[in-house]
Amino acid sequence: MVLLYIADNGFSFYEGKYYFTRPNYNNTKQFGKYFDKVIYVAREASYIDGSIQIPDNSNVYLFKKMDFSGIRKWLKTHASEYDVALLRNGMNGCIAVNTLHKINKPIISYLGYDALAHKLLGRTMLGFVEGVIWYLLEKNKMAKGTYAHYCADNLAKRYPAKVPYLVCPNIEIEIDDNNLKCRINKYKLGKDKKVVGILATLNSYKGIDTAIKSLTLLPGNYSLEVVGGGKSDEYVRIAQELKVDNRVHFMGYFAEQEKIKDWLKEIDIYIQPSISEGLPRAAIEAMSMGCPLIVSNTIGVSSWIDQSWQIKPRDYKKLAEKILLMGNDAENMIQQASKNFETSKMFRPEIRDSKMDSYYKDFLDSVDNKK
């Protein structure tokens, strides 16, 4: 059986080869095991350092931004080449769902973020209009799926499906008890300098500007490290204007998972001050490394973090207050580190695989029975 994987972001054509980013690689690795072949339809974007080459024998079709008529035409003319369509986050999936529905193709509608919150938090009239439109499009996509897959419970409530659905993030986390032991020993030893970390692509909704602003209210022994791909120019400018540029360090993109783990071991507090997000893998990885977390109350992971360690998006004053409160209390950091580490065990591969294997077996059986 052939899967058609439709996405917006993370695909590029560079020096004669097709590439995708690690999230798309991880998704293909997981979803691909249920199918004999995967065909990709996505928006063509610029190559990002650390992207992974798509195997040469794969079928990849990249379209220019907003070329929805081209995608619709492709779906119809190539209908005999695929059996099932997986619609990822974004406009391409929202547009494709109606065409796929008309030609009676089985659809797996996937949602990993809150489109409404993402746009509304832009605080502009344009953001409000875009948010409502995007919300309605994603809601239609989830309602028309043959099956539906969400990364978090709150999304299933806001974008309801009319079919059997699964709530399960496609996150694979390795659990090592030594990570927590090392973390606790580190806090017991104590140190004057405190490193706050963010693992995120450098874009407007990750709250990196909020993190930089919080440094203006923190003592000089606190610094910020940002790991992730993207252009840092705008954030460097903000740090310079606020005169904290000597305490903000952009580490670049880490392609190797071990390098990410080593970095997480070294930081003292992990923050995720995103304006809007589904269930960020980075936050779960930080929890599995025994990091205490401070997060926005608009992201999926907030349901597992004590409310006392949550902030409203863009509230840099409250973020600074909570960083200082946590950083000055080793026992508090140990308590939160231990709690987060236990929570991360929910994302062990065997738990995820059990849920997804059962769900997708039912889906594929239903597709076979209709042939």
N, C-alpha and C positions, 0 to 999 in steps of 0.2 A: 504494500500500500504506500502511496506517495503523499507526503505532506507538503503543502504550500505554506511557507512561512512568510507572512506579510508584516513588515515593520516600517517605522519611520527613520529612526536614527541608527548610527553606528556602522554604516556600510560605506566602503570606498573602493575606488579603482586606482591603483598606484603602481607605476612602472610595470604595466602589463599584467598585474595580479589583482585579484579581489581580496578584500580584507573586511573583517568585522571586529568589533570591540569585544572585550572579555564577557560582558553580560550576554551578548548574543551568542558567543561561543558556548557559554555555560548552558544557555537555554537549549541550543541545538544538541548539546551533549545529552541533556536530560530528555527532551521531547523526541529527539531523533531515534532513541532506542526503541520506540514503539512503531517505527515506520521503516520501510525498506530504503527510502530515499527522501531527501529534503530539497525542495526548490525554493529559492529566495527571491522575493520581490520587495524592494525597499527604495528609499530615497537616496540618491547619490550625494555623499557628503565628502568633505576634505579628509584626507588621511590623518589619523591620530597616532602619534608615537605609541608603540606598544600594542598596536592592533595585531590581530592574529590572521594569518593567511587562510583563506577558505580553500579547501582542497580543489585542485585543478579539475577534477572530474565532476564538480558540482555545477548545477545550473543556477546562474545568478543574473537577475534582471534589475538594473538600477534605473530609476526615473528621476527626472529633474523635479525640484520642489514645485508643488501645486499641479503636476501633470496628472490630474485625476482622470481625465478622459483617456489618456494613454494606458493607465492601469485598468480602467474598465474594459477597454478594447482588448488588452492582453488577457484578462480573465476569461473573456468569451472565446477568443480565438485559440487559446491554449487549454481550454476546459478538459480536453481528453487526456492531458498530461499529468493531472493531479486528482487525487481522490478526496482529500480533506484539506481545509484551510484553517490555519491558526492565525488569528488576528491579534497582534500585539498592540501595545499602547500607541495612540497617535492617529493622525488624520487619515493615513493610508488605509488603515483597518476600518475606520469609521465609514469611509467612502466605499470600500470594497464590499462591506457586508450586504448592501442592498443588491448589488449585482450578483453576488454569490447566492443570495436568497432566491433571486429570480430564476437562476439556472439550477436550483435544487442541489447545491453542493453542501455537504455536511460542514458545519462551522464550529470551531472552538473559539469562543470569544474570551480574550484574556484582558484583565485590568490590574495594573500594578501601581496606579497613582490616582489622586483625586483631581481630575481636570478642573472642576468648579473652584475648589480652594486655591489651586495653583494660579488661576487667572484672576480671581477676585482679590487676592492678596496683593495684586499689583497696584491697588488703590487709585485706579484711573477709570474714567468712563469707558475708554476703549477696552481696558482689562475686564470691566464688568460685562460689556457686550460679548467679548470673546469668551469669557467664562461661561456665560449662559449658553451660547451656541455650542461650545465644546462639550459642556455637560450634557446637552440634549443629544449630541451626536454619539457620545460614549454610552449614554443610556440606551439609545436605539441599538447600538452595536451589541450590548450585553443582552438586550431583550430578544434579539433575533438569532442569537447563537443556538446551535443544536445542543451544545453543552456550554457551560461557562466556568471560568477558572479565575479566582481572585487571589491576591497575595495577602489580603487582610480582611477581617470581619466587617470593619466599618465601610469598606467599599461595596460589599455585597448588600448592605442595607441601603446605601445611597444610590446604587446602580443595579436595581434588582433584576434577576434573570427569571424567565418563565419556565426554565428547564432545570434538570438536576445540575447542581454546581458544586465546585470544590473550592475550599479555602485552604491554600497551601503555598507558601512562598517557595520558589525554586532556589533555595539557598542551601549550600552544602558546607557544613561547618565541622571541622575536626575538634574533638574535645580531648584535652590533655590536662589532667589534674595538676601537673607540675606548673602550669601557667598560673593557676591561682596561688599555689604555694609560694612561687617566686614573687608574685605581686604583694602578698601579705608581708613577706620578709622585707621587701623593698620599703614598704610603708613604715614598718616597725623601725627600720634603720633611720629613716627620715633624711631629708636633704633640704637645703635652703631654696635652691632653684626649682621652680615648678614649670613643667612643660605641658601645655594644653594642645591637644591635637584634633585635626579634622581630616578625614579621608573622603574626598569629594572631587568631582569634576568641577572646574572653575566656571560656574555659571551663576546667573542672577538669583536662582531660587534656593541655593544651598546655604545662604546666610553667612557667607564668608565676610561680607562687610560688617555684619553685626558682631562677629567674633573680633574683628580688628578694632572696632569702636570700643568693645568691652575692655580692651587693654588700657585705654586712657584712664580707666577707673581702678586699675589693678597696680599693685606695687611693682617696682622694676625687676623683681626676681621672678616675675611671671612672663613667659614667652609663648608664642603661638607658632605651631608648625602645621603647614597645609600640604598634604600629599594628594596629588591628582593632576590629570592632564588638563590642558586648556591654556588660554592666555592670561597671564597674571598682571599685565600692565595696569589695568584699572585698579586692581587691589593694591598694587605697589604705590600708585598715586595716592590712594586713600590713606595708606599707612604713612606716607611721607607728609601729607597735609596734617595728619594728626600727631606727627612727630613720634611715632612708635615703630618706624620702619626698621630700627635696629633690633626690634623684638619680634618681628614677623618674618618667618622663613618659609619660602616656597620650595618644597623638596622635589617637585616634579612628579612624573608618573612612574609608579613602581609596577613593572610588568610581572615580576616574580612574586608569588604568594608568600614565600619565605621572607622576602624583604619586607613585605607589609607586616608580617607577624613580628619580625625583629623590631620594627619601628614601634608597633603597638606596645611591645614590652617596655620600651624606653620612656614613653610618655607617662604623665601622671594622671591626667584627666582627659577623657574623650568627650567632645561636644558635637551635637548635631543640631545646629540652630536653623534648620531649613525652613523656608517659608511654607513649603508644601512638599510632601513626599509620601509614597506608599509605605513599603517596608524596606528601609535601606539596608542593604547587605552589609555595608561598612559598620553600621551600629551593632549588628549581630556579631560580626567578627570581633569588634572591640569587646563585647560582652564575653565572648568565648576566651579572650585573653585576660579576663579578670579586670577590665577597666571599669571604674566608676563613670557613669554617664550623666550628662546634663543635655536635655533635648527639648525641641519645640513640642508644644502640645498638639500640633497638627499632623504629626507623622505617625505611621502605623505602629512603630515600636513604643510609642508613649503609653500604650495600655499596660506595658510590663515595667514601666519605670515609675517610682513613687512620684506623686504629684508635687512633692516638695522639691523635686529636681527637674521640674519642667518650667518652661517659660513660654510666653506668647511670642510669635514671630516678630523679629526686629527689636525686641526689648533688650537692648544691649546693657542697660543699667541693671536690670534684674539678672541677666546672664553674669555680669561681673560680680554681683552680690553673691550668687550661688557658687561661682568658681572660688571666690575667696572663702566662703563658708566651708566648702568641702576641702579646699587645699590646706586650711589651717587646722583640720581635725583628722588625724590619722585613723582614729577609730571609726569615724564616719566613712572614710574612704574604704577601709577594710570591710565594713558592713555592706556598703553598696557594691563593692567588687564581688563579694561572695554571693550576694543576691543575684547580680547580673550573670555571674558564671553559671549558677544553677538554672537560670532561665534559658540560657543559650543551649542547654541540653535538649530542649524541644526541637532544635534544628539539626539534630544528628541525621546523617544521611539515611540510616535505616528507617527512621520515622517518616521522613519525607518520601522515600521510595515506596514504603508500604501504602501510604495514602494515594500517591500518584499512580502506582501500578494498578491498584484496585479500580480507581476512577477511570483511567484510560483503557483498561480492559473492557469495562462496561461500555464505554463509548465505541470502541472498535467493534465489539460484538454487535452493537446496535446498527453500526454502519454495514457490517457484513450481512445482517439479517434483512436489510432493506435492498440489497443488490438483487 
